[in-house]
Amino acid sequence: MKTPNLNGWEKLIRPYFAPTCRRVLGQYLEGNGFTETALNEVGGLTFSRLGIFLEITYELELVPQALSVVLGIGDKKYDSGGHPCCVPYWYLLPSVMRGNLGEQIKFKTEADLEALLPLFKNTFLEPYAKPLWINLERLETAIANFRSEFNC
């Protein structure tokens, strides 16, 4: 992947992010019908299955970096009117789990990320995201609720 010019921010790109995600989550996502469909400019990945996408990336401007994950319908985060077609993972968690979430999703090194991703799979993807990616109506409802709650 060619490093983009992001006015200095490119120095914070983690070149290990995409290969580590593929290695740690690839088999799990493929087993659930997802295929990798995109790689963004910082090395984040998008996986798709039956009109649903899962984007796994990170917040470049935060150090240490923090996972940023959305689950959505179609192939873009926003529709032509600028409204979200996806829901961020934190919105799907029970409110009691959101309090100290920031520290739980941060990583500084490849080893940190490699340790974080299986935990993320077990504490978020499997119990909260999977029920939505196998039930489009539930995912549509979650996105509508998110849009309504945040007026977007």
N, C-alpha and C positions, 0 to 999 in steps of 0.2 A: 504494500500500500504506500503510495506516494504521500509524503507529509504535506498537508495543505498549509497555506500561509494564512494564519489567523491573527495577524498583528501581534505576535509574541506568545499568544495562548498555545500555539502548537508545541511549545516546549513542555507542556503538561500532558500531551498525548501519551497514553500508555500503550505502546505497540504490542504488549502481551495480552491486551484485553480480549480481542477477538479469538486468538488461538486458545486462550484459557477457557473462554465460554464454550467454544466448540468441543474442547476436550472434556470438560466437566458436564455440560448440559446437552451436548449434541445428541447422544444416544437416547437420552430421556425424551427429548423433544421429537426426535424422529420416531420413536416408539409411540408417540401420541399423535402421529400424523403430520407433524410440522416439517417443512423444508426451509432451509436458509434462502432468503430472497433478496437481502440487501445488506450492504456494509456502509456505514456512514463515515463522515470525514474524520471522526475521532476513533474509529474502530468498533463502534457499537454495531450490533447485529439485529436484523429483523428476520423473524421466522413467520411463515404463513401456513395456514391449513384451512381449506374450505371457506374462503372469504373472511377469515379471521387472522389478525396479525398480532404478534408478540414482539415488541421491541425491547431489547436489553442493551442498555448503554450506560454511560456514567456522566456525572456532572463535571465537565472539564475544569470549570472555574473554582471548584472546591478542592482544597488540599487538607487532609487526604480526600481522595475521590469518593463519591457516593454513587451507588447503583441508582439508575433511573430506569424504571420498567413500566411500560404501558401495554394494555391489552385492548384491541380495538377491532372494528369491523371495516372491511375494505382493504385499502392499501396505503392510506394516508392518515396522519393524525388529525387533520382538520378538513372539513368539507369546504365547498366553494364559498360559503358564507362566513368562514372562519370559526365555525363551531367544532368542538372536539368530536371526533368519531371514535374516541378511545377513553379509557379510564386509567388513571395512574394506580399502581399497585397499592399504595398506602390507603387509597380510598376504599379498597375492598376489604381491608383488615378491620376487625372489631375495634372500636374506639379505645378500648383499654390497652390495645397493643401499639397504638400510635405514639404514645407519650415519649418513650426513649428510643424511638426508631432510628433516629439520626446516627447514633453510634453503632448500631447493629448492622448498618449497610455500608460502612466506610471501609476502604482498603487503601494501603500505602504501597504495597508490593505485590508482585505476582503470587507469592506464597499466601499473602492475606486474601487475595481474590480467590485463589484455588480453595482455601478453607471456607470462605464466605458462600460461594455458589451452591454447594450441597445443602448448607443450612437454609439458604434462600429457597431452594427447590422444595425442601421438606416443610418449611414454615409458611411459605406463601404459594408457590406454584401449585403444589399438589392439593392443599386444602382449600384455597380461595380462588385461584385462577382456573384450574382445570374444570371445576363445575360450571364455569361460565363458557369456556371454550367448547364444551360439549353440549351446551344448551344456548343457542343463539338468542332465544327470547329473554333468558336471564341476563345475558350480556347486554342486550339492547336496553333492558330496564336499568341496569347498573349505569350505563352511559347516560341515559335520560335523567336519572336521579342526580348524577354528578353535574350535568349541565344545569339542571334546575337549582341545585343547592348553591352553585357558584355563579349563577347567572351568566353562563357562557354558551 
